[in-house]
Amino acid sequence: MRLCTLHSFRHRFAKNFIEHSGDISLLSDLLGHESLETTRIYLRRSSTEQARIVNQVVNW
């Protein structure tokens, strides 16, 4: 069983929000960040996510 902490829930919410809305400014406001630089962490992709995106975009 995987434990869902408040931090992991917040992180998952932020990642989903940015993927579906693309509005980093609104996300920053919702999370209470004073700087967009703080919110930019949610734009980072794992290597698995990067590979999936590249494979969707590039016609190998």
C-alpha positions in Angstrom: 0.0 0.0 0.0 1.3 3.4 -0.9 1.0 6.2 1.6 -0.4 9.5 0.3 1.1 12.4 2.2 0.0 16.0 1.9 3.1 16.8 0.0 2.6 14.0 -2.5 -1.0 15.0 -3.0 -0.1 18.7 -3.5 2.6 17.7 -6.0 0.2 15.4 -8.0 -2.5 18.1 -8.0 0.0 20.7 -9.3 1.4 18.4 -12.0 -2.2 17.5 -13.2 -3.3 21.1 -13.1 -0.4 22.3 -15.2 -0.8 19.4 -17.7 -4.4 20.2 -18.2 -4.6 24.0 -18.0 -1.1 25.1 -18.8 -1.7 28.2 -16.6 1.4 28.4 -14.4 0.4 31.8 -13.1 -2.9 30.6 -11.8 -1.2 27.5 -10.3 1.3 29.7 -8.5 -1.6 31.7 -7.0 -3.5 28.6 -6.0 -0.4 27.1 -4.3 0.4 30.4 -2.6 3.8 30.9 -4.2 5.2 34.4 -4.3 7.4 33.6 -7.3 6.7 31.7 -10.5 10.3 30.3 -10.1 9.0 28.3 -7.2 6.1 27.0 -9.2 8.4 26.0 -12.1 9.4 22.8 -10.3 6.1 21.3 -11.4 7.1 21.8 -15.1 10.0 19.3 -14.8 9.5 16.0 -16.4 10.9 12.6 -15.5 12.9 10.8 -18.1 10.0 8.4 -18.6 7.6 11.4 -19.2 10.1 13.0 -21.5 10.4 9.8 -23.6 6.7 9.4 -23.8 6.3 13.0 -25.0 9.1 12.7 -27.6 7.5 9.5 -28.9 4.2 11.2 -29.3 5.6 14.2 -31.1 8.3 12.5 -33.3 7.2 10.1 -36.0 9.9 7.5 -35.8 
